[in-house]
Amino acid sequence: MAFASFDNKRSAGPVAEINMVPLIDVMLVLLVIFIVTAPLLSHSVKLDLPKVSSTLNQAVPDKVELAIDATGQRFWNGEALNRAEAAARFAAEGLKPQQPEVHLRADQAVPYRYVAETLADASKAGLSKVGFVSEPERP
């Protein structure tokens, strides 16, 4: 594998051989790197964990039934009270970690002012789950 000679009779032509030694050196270095790093990537601790079955305890939030009759009288779960007492109870319910659902039943003849006051009191207390209860129309 001579690359040059001192013979002037031969003209210098292109070299048609590929030098494989540097390519083999690079491949051997890469092989060593992969052999060393492969066990480090799959390192895990073998544990024998206990097997148990459990169910998630979900606390069901309370439900508050608030009714307003045609005269504007408010009823908290069937108990009659005025607006100040209802606002105080809303504030107490708003401090609980599980916010209750407020089901609002209003008579169709009640002025909207009473419904709006009740919604404002619930909103001030931080209660956001308010639902309006109605009866289905009969054919």
C-alpha positions as CSV (number, residue, x, y, z in Angstrom):
1,M,0.0,0.0,0.0
2,A,2.4,2.6,-1.1
3,F,1.0,6.1,-1.7
4,A,4.0,7.7,-3.3
5,S,7.2,6.5,-4.9
6,F,10.4,8.1,-6.0
7,D,9.9,6.7,-9.4
8,N,9.3,9.6,-11.8
9,K,8.5,7.2,-14.6
10,R,5.1,6.6,-13.2
11,S,2.8,9.5,-13.2
12,A,1.0,10.3,-10.0
13,G,-2.6,9.1,-10.4
14,P,-5.6,9.3,-8.1
15,V,-5.6,6.9,-5.2
16,A,-8.4,4.4,-5.5
17,E,-8.1,2.9,-2.0
18,I,-10.1,3.9,1.1
19,N,-8.3,4.1,4.4
20,M,-10.5,1.9,6.7
21,V,-8.4,2.3,9.9
22,P,-9.9,5.6,11.1
23,L,-13.4,4.3,10.3
24,I,-12.8,1.1,12.3
25,D,-11.4,3.2,15.2
26,V,-14.5,5.4,15.4
27,M,-16.8,2.4,15.3
28,L,-14.9,0.6,18.1
29,V,-15.1,3.8,20.3
30,L,-18.9,4.0,19.6
31,L,-19.3,0.4,20.5
32,V,-17.5,0.8,23.8
33,I,-19.6,3.9,24.6
34,F,-22.8,2.0,23.9
35,I,-21.7,-1.1,25.9
36,V,-20.9,1.1,28.9
37,T,-24.1,3.3,28.8
38,A,-26.7,0.7,28.0
39,P,-26.8,-0.8,31.5
40,L,-27.1,2.6,33.1
41,L,-30.2,3.5,31.1
42,S,-32.2,0.4,32.2
43,H,-31.2,0.6,35.9
44,S,-34.2,-0.1,38.1
45,V,-34.8,-1.3,41.7
46,K,-36.8,-4.5,41.9
47,L,-39.5,-4.3,44.5
48,D,-42.2,-6.6,45.6
49,L,-45.0,-4.2,46.4
50,P,-48.0,-5.3,48.4
51,K,-51.2,-5.9,46.5
52,V,-54.3,-4.3,48.0
53,S,-57.7,-3.2,46.7
54,S,-59.3,0.0,47.9
55,T,-62.0,2.2,46.7
56,L,-61.9,6.0,46.6
57,N,-64.0,7.6,49.3
58,Q,-65.8,10.4,47.6
59,A,-67.7,12.7,50.0
60,V,-71.0,13.6,48.6
61,P,-71.7,17.3,49.1
62,D,-74.8,18.3,50.9
63,K,-77.9,19.5,49.1
64,V,-79.8,22.6,50.3
65,E,-83.4,23.0,49.2
66,L,-84.3,26.7,49.2
67,A,-87.9,27.5,48.3
68,I,-89.6,30.8,47.8
69,D,-93.4,30.9,47.9
70,A,-95.7,33.4,46.1
71,T,-95.5,35.9,49.0
72,G,-91.7,36.0,49.1
73,Q,-91.3,33.8,52.2
74,R,-88.1,31.7,52.1
75,F,-87.9,28.1,53.3
76,W,-84.5,26.4,54.0
77,N,-85.1,22.7,53.8
78,G,-88.7,23.3,54.7
79,E,-88.0,25.6,57.6
80,A,-89.3,29.2,57.2
81,L,-86.8,32.0,57.6
82,N,-86.2,35.6,56.4
83,R,-83.5,37.0,54.1
84,A,-81.0,37.8,56.8
85,E,-81.2,34.3,58.2
86,A,-80.9,32.8,54.8
87,A,-77.8,34.9,54.0
88,A,-76.2,33.8,57.4
89,R,-76.8,30.2,56.5
90,F,-75.4,30.7,53.0
91,A,-72.3,32.2,54.6
92,A,-72.0,29.2,57.0
93,E,-72.4,26.8,54.1
94,G,-69.8,28.7,52.0
95,L,-67.1,28.1,54.6
96,K,-67.4,24.3,54.4
97,P,-64.7,22.5,52.4
98,Q,-67.4,20.7,50.3
99,Q,-69.6,23.3,48.8
100,P,-73.3,22.2,48.9
101,E,-75.6,22.3,45.9
102,V,-78.4,24.8,46.3
103,H,-81.7,23.8,44.7
104,L,-83.8,26.9,44.3
105,R,-87.6,26.4,44.0
106,A,-89.4,29.6,43.3
107,D,-93.2,30.0,42.8
108,Q,-94.1,31.3,39.4
109,A,-96.0,34.2,40.9
110,V,-93.1,35.4,43.1
111,P,-91.5,38.7,42.1
112,Y,-88.1,38.3,40.5
113,R,-86.6,40.6,43.1
114,Y,-86.8,37.8,45.7
115,V,-85.0,35.3,43.4
116,A,-82.3,37.9,42.6
117,E,-81.7,38.7,46.2
118,T,-81.4,35.0,47.0
119,L,-78.9,34.4,44.1
120,A,-76.9,37.5,45.2
121,D,-76.7,36.2,48.8
122,A,-75.6,32.8,47.6
123,S,-72.9,34.3,45.3
124,K,-71.6,36.6,48.1
125,A,-71.2,33.5,50.3
126,G,-69.1,31.8,47.6
127,L,-71.7,29.2,46.6
128,S,-71.5,28.6,42.9
129,K,-73.6,25.4,42.4
130,V,-77.1,26.8,42.2
131,G,-79.8,24.9,40.3
132,F,-83.3,26.0,39.5
133,V,-86.0,23.3,40.1
134,S,-89.1,23.3,38.0
135,E,-91.9,20.9,37.1
136,P,-92.2,19.5,33.7
137,E,-95.0,20.8,31.5
138,R,-98.0,18.5,31.3
139,P,-99.5,17.8,27.9
